[in-house]
Amino acid sequence: MVKFAANLTMLFTEVPFLARFEKAHQAGFKAIEYLFPYAFEVKDLAEKMQQYQFEQALFNMPPGNWDKGERGFAAIPGREEEFKESVITAITYAQALNCKKVHAMSGLIDGRFTQAQHVATFISNIRYAADKFAEQGIELMIEPLNDRDVPNYFISHQRDAVELIKQVNRPNVKLQLDLYHAQIMDGDLSTLIKEVAPFIGHVQIASIPERHEPFEGELNYPHLFNVLEEAGYHGWIGCEYNPKKTTEEGLSWVHPYL
């Protein structure tokens, strides 16, 4: 049986962030995820998690200066020490929230460096983070982002991410398979899911092309949910989409699953 986590960065935005926990609980979700927890005191987030008995499915490591367009820096040469500090920060939050999956954003390609330099930096940083996370029982997620929404992101294709995961060679490094990004960049999702299944650590969904509720658009999500189950994925599926109207108005698709 598939199970869904509410992404509180994108859902229930009609209310302030800390009020979204109650909204997700009222909607029937048992798990939540979001992009970043770092604007909030960890004790406040932990209290919300305990109050509603949520499981923390996922969050991201610090991304750098998000407002100025940075999207992580795991693959950016020269920022290794900053990356190590971000690992410590992420672990502090993950421990307090009992979160077992954390996503490391790779960053945008920097024209001052070669592709080989980006790859070498990424592999070294991810190995470092994976080893630190392993001590806490945490898996490290790698997610390709489509180049329409995030031009010049270091990883855009699912198979490229798998090859990097193989090079990193750490058992707790997994693929964060966002089917929205995957359809835009790769397509043939039923075949793709079966191919990358051994590497999948987390899944996210949204409609194509508008990134709204997954019951509309060009993908047959009930079919893909069956493909995921048959491929052996039984983890949380993150609802990382922009509601077309209010969040509550668009939740009819998920009610049978909750």
N, C-alpha and C positions, 0 to 999 in steps of 0.2 A: 504493500500500500504506500503510495507516494505521500510525502508530508511536506508542508510548506512553512517557510519562515517569512515573516513580514519585514521588509526592508524599511526601517523607520526614517531613513534619509529621504526616501521618495514617496512613501505612503503616509497618509494621515497628516499631510502638511497643512491642513486647515487649522491645526492647533500647534502650539510650541512643542519643541522636541520632547521634553520630559513628559508632556501630557500624551504623547503618542503611545506610550507603553499601555496606558489604560485603554486607549482606543483599540489597540491590537488585541488586548485581552478580551474586550467586549465582542470583537469580531470572531473570536474563537481560535486565534493563533496560539500555538504552544512554544514557538521559538521566534526570535527576532535576530536581525542583523542590521548593520548600518555601515556607512563608509568609515567614519572616524568618531572615536569617543573623546578625543583629547580636549575639546572645549569645555568638558564637564568634569567635575570632581569624581574620581572613581567611586567614592563611597556613595554618592548620589545615584549613580548608575546601578551599583550593586544593590542598593535598597529597592530600586524599581524592579530589578530582576527577582529579588526574593519576594517582594510583595505579590507579584503576579506569577511566580513560579515558572518563569520563562527559562528556556535554554538559549544561551548565546551561541548562535550558529557560526558567526563570522564577524570580523571587522578588519579594516586595513591598517597597515603600519603607517606612521606619519609620512605624508606625501611631499614634504617640502612646502614651498609657498604656493598653495592651491589657488589663491586669489590672483596671483600673477601668472597662472597657467602651468605651473609645475605639476607633474603627474607621477611623483615618485622619483627615485634616483638610484635604484639598485644597480642600474647598468651605466651610470654616469661616472667616468674616471675623475678622480680628484675629490670625491665626496665620501670616501670610504670611512673616515672617522665619524662623519655625520650619520652614516648608515649604521655603524655600530651603536651609536648613542640611541638611534631610533629603535633598534632591537631591544635595548633595555627598557625603553618607554613602553613598547608594545607588550613586553612580557609582564610589566607591572600591571597593566590593565587586564591582560589575559588571565593572570592568576586571580585577580580580584573578582573577575566576572565568570570564572571557570569556563573560559572560551578555549576550545581545542583546535581552532582553525583560524589562521591569520594570513591575510593576503599582503604580499610585498609588491608594491607597484614598481615597475621597471624604469619608467621615465621616458622622456622624449629624446630622440637621437640628437646628439650634439655634433654639429658639423666640424668642430675642432678636432674630433677624434675619428679614427677609422672604425669600421664595423668590428674588426678583430679586437680592438681595444674595448669596445662596448661589451662584446661577448666575454672577454677575459674578466673584466670588472664584474659583470653580472654573475658569472660562475663563482668567482671568489667570494663575493658578498653573500650570495644565496647559500653557499656552503657554510659560511660563518653563522648566518642566521639560523639555518637548519640545525646546526649542532647545538646552538644555544637553546633553541626551541625544543629540541629533542629531550633536553634535560628536564623540561617541564611537561613532557607529553603532548606537545603542540605540533600540529602539522602546518607546514608553510605552503601557501597557495601561490601559483603563478597563473596570471590571467592575460590572455591576448585581448586587445581592444581593437575594434574596427577602425580603419584609417579614414572613414568618413566623419565620425564623431571626434576622433582623437588622431589627427594627422601626425605622422612621424613617431608614433609610439614604438618602442623598441620591439615589441612582439605583437603581431597582428593576426597570425594564423595558428590554429590549434596544433597542427602537426609540427610547426616550428617550436612551439612551446614544449611539446613532448620530447623533441630532440634535445632541447636545452636541459630538460629534467633528467634525461639519460646522462648528459655530460656532467651535471651536478653530482649525480650518483649518491643521493642521500635518500633513504627510504621514507622519510617524512616530508619530502617535497612532492606536491601533487598539482594536478591541473584543475584550475577553477574554470569550468566549462560554462560560459554564459552563452546560451543558445541564441540570444539576440545578436551578439557579436559574431558568433560562429556562422549563422545563416548569411550575414552580410558578406563575410570574407571567404567562407569555405563552401557552404551549401551541402547538399547530399547528406543531411544530418543523420538519418538512420544508419547509413554506412559509417559515417564519421564517429558516431557514438560507440558503435561496436568496436571500431578500430582503436579508439583511445581509452576504452573502458578501464583497462588495468591501471590507468594513471589518474582517473577522475577522483578528486577529493571534495569537490563542491560543485553545485549546479545553480545557475540563475536563469530567469526567464523574463521575456517581454514580447510584445507583438512586433511584427515586422510589417511595414517600415517605420511606424510612428512611435514605437516603444511605449504603447499603451497596454491595457489589459490583454492577457494572452488568449482570450477567447476570440479576438478579432485578428485580421491580417492574414498573411499568407501561410502561416504554419499551423499544422494540425497537432496541437499540443497533447490532446489525449493519446494520440498515436505515439508521440515521442515519449510521453511518460511510460507507456508500455515498453518501448524500446529500452529506456533506462533501466526499468525493473528487470527485464530479461537479460540485460548486460551486467546485472549484479550491483547496480547502484541503489542503495537504500537510505542514503543520507538526506539531509534537508535540501529543499529546493527554494532558493531565495527569490521572492517576488520583488524584483528590482525594476519596476516600471513606473512611468508617469501616468497616474490616473487621468482618464479622458475628462471626467467631471470631478465630483468628489470621490474620495476613496470608497466610502460606503456604497455609493451608487454602482460602483464597478466590481463589487465583490461577489456577485451572484455565481460566477464561474467556480469560485473556490469553496463555497459552502458545502457541496457534497463531499469534498475531501476532508474538511475540518470536522 
